[in-house]
Amino acid sequence: MHVFLYGITGILSLIPIILLQIFLSKKESKIPGLILPTINFLFSLLYLLQAMTFLVGLVAFLLANIPTIIFLLIYLTHRRKK
């Protein structure tokens, strides 16, 4: 039961972040839509630098960049609509 609640809480906490990315991507300037992907990418570099081995760092880096890719896809989707 706790795992289910943690999953629901995690998904619900992502909704405002995704809505923020959509809002920033719709701005007339290109820069606001790139803020969240840039922040997420910089945090993923921390995972890479803190890893004990290269393989662990690479896996952590790739997994940490999944949200970066999602944010960039949202950005590109909304920029192409203009």
Buried (B, 14 or more C-beta within 10 A) or exposed (E): EEEEEEEEEEEEEEEEBBEBBBEBBBEEEEEBBBBBBEEBBEEBEEBBEEBEEEEEBEBBBEEBBEBBEBBBEBBEEBEEEE
